[in-house]
Amino acid sequence: LILASRIADGLDGAVARAREPTDLGGYLDIVADFAFYAAIPVAFGVLDRDNALPALVLIGSFLLSGTSFLAFATIAAKRGLQTTARGRKSFFHAGGLAEGTETIAAFVLMCLLPDWFGVIAWVFAAACLVTAIGRSLDAARLFRDPP
C-alpha cells in the first residue's frame, strides 16, 4: 500500500510537471494523500487494540497538521502569496518538521517494526504538533496585518 501510494503520487507529480498543473490535480493529490495518511494508523489500530490510542492520537495530529496546512494555503492564496522554493506546486503552503517524506519514513518504520508502532506513532504525533505550531507562528507573522 505504501509503495503503491508513493508510486502513484510520484507519477502524478511527474505528469503535472511535464504538463501544466491543474487545480483539479492539486485537489486530488492532497485528498489522496490525506486519505492515505489516515489509512495506515487506522489499520494498525484495527489490527491490534493496543495500538488504538496511539493511532487515534496520530490521526488527530494529522488533522491538526492538515488543517494548519490547508488554512495557511487558503489564506496565502487569498493574499496572492506564491513561492517556487520547493518546485511548482498547485498552491503555496508553509513547510514543517513533519511533511510527506517524513510521514512515509514513519510509516515504513511502523511496517518494519510493528511492535514499535505505539512509540513511533507518539513521536510522530509530536512532530506533527510541532509542525502545526510552526505553521501557526508563520501565519501569525504573515497574516497579522490586513491584506
C-alpha positions in Angstrom: 0.0 0.0 0.0 2.8 2.4 0.9 4.8 1.6 -2.2 1.7 1.9 -4.5 0.7 5.2 -2.9 4.2 6.7 -3.4 4.5 5.5 -7.0 1.1 7.0 -7.8 2.0 10.2 -6.0 5.3 10.4 -7.8 3.7 9.7 -11.2 1.0 12.3 -10.8 3.6 14.9 -9.8 5.8 14.0 -12.8 2.8 14.3 -15.1 1.9 17.7 -13.6 5.5 18.9 -14.1 5.6 17.7 -17.7 2.3 19.4 -18.4 0.6 22.4 -16.9 -0.5 21.6 -13.3 -4.3 21.8 -12.9 -6.4 22.8 -9.9 -8.2 19.5 -10.0 -4.9 17.7 -10.0 -3.7 19.6 -7.0 -7.0 19.0 -5.2 -7.0 15.2 -5.9 -3.4 15.0 -4.9 -3.9 16.4 -1.4 -7.2 14.5 -0.9 -5.5 11.2 -1.8 -2.5 12.0 0.4 -4.7 12.7 3.4 -6.8 9.6 2.9 -3.6 7.5 2.7 -2.2 9.1 5.8 -5.2 8.1 7.7 -5.4 4.6 6.4 -2.1 3.4 7.9 -2.7 4.3 11.5 -6.3 3.1 11.2 -5.1 -0.3 10.0 -2.7 -0.6 12.9 -5.4 0.4 15.4 -7.9 -2.0 14.0 -5.5 -5.0 13.8 -4.2 -4.5 17.4 -6.3 -2.9 20.1 -3.2 -1.9 21.9 -2.4 0.4 19.0 -5.8 2.1 19.1 -4.9 5.1 21.3 -1.6 5.9 19.6 -3.4 5.5 16.2 -6.1 7.9 17.3 -3.6 10.4 18.6 -1.6 10.2 15.4 -4.7 10.7 13.3 -5.7 13.7 15.5 -2.3 15.2 15.0 -2.6 14.6 11.2 -5.9 16.5 11.4 -4.3 19.4 13.2 -1.3 19.5 10.9 -3.5 19.1 7.8 -5.8 21.9 9.0 -2.9 24.2 9.6 -1.6 23.3 6.1 -4.8 23.9 4.3 -5.8 27.0 6.3 -2.4 28.5 5.6 -2.6 27.7 1.9 -6.1 29.1 1.6 -5.2 32.5 3.2 -1.9 32.6 1.2 -3.8 32.1 -2.0 -6.3 34.8 -0.9 -3.4 37.2 -0.4 -1.7 36.2 -3.7 1.4 34.7 -2.0 3.5 32.3 -4.1 6.8 30.5 -4.0 8.8 28.1 -6.1 11.2 27.2 -3.2 10.0 23.6 -3.3 9.2 23.5 -7.0 6.0 24.4 -8.7 3.0 23.4 -6.6 -0.7 23.8 -7.1 -0.8 26.1 -4.1 1.6 27.8 -1.6 1.9 26.3 1.8 4.1 26.6 4.8 6.6 23.8 5.4 7.1 22.0 8.6 9.0 19.3 10.6 6.6 16.5 9.6 5.8 16.6 5.9 5.2 13.9 3.2 8.7 12.4 3.2 8.8 12.2 7.0 5.4 10.7 7.1 6.3 7.9 4.6 9.5 7.3 6.6 7.5 6.9 9.8 5.0 4.6 8.0 7.8 2.4 6.7 9.3 2.2 10.2 5.9 1.2 11.6 5.6 -1.6 9.0 9.2 -2.8 9.5 8.9 -2.6 13.3 5.2 -3.2 14.1 5.8 -3.9 17.8 7.1 -0.3 18.0 4.0 1.2 16.3 2.9 2.9 19.5 6.2 4.6 20.2 6.7 5.7 16.6 3.1 7.0 16.5 3.5 9.1 19.7 6.8 10.5 18.4 5.5 11.3 15.0 2.3 12.8 16.5 4.6 15.2 18.5 6.4 16.1 15.3 3.0 16.9 13.6 2.1 19.0 16.6 5.4 20.9 16.3 4.6 21.4 12.6 1.2 22.8 13.3 2.6 25.2 15.8 5.3 26.3 13.4 2.7 26.9 10.7 0.6 28.8 13.1 3.5 31.0 14.1 4.2 31.6 10.4 0.6 32.5 9.9 0.7 34.9 12.8 3.7 36.6 11.3 2.5 36.7 7.7 -1.2 37.2 8.1 -1.3 39.6 11.1 -1.9 42.7 9.0 -5.0 43.1 6.8 -4.4 42.3 3.1 
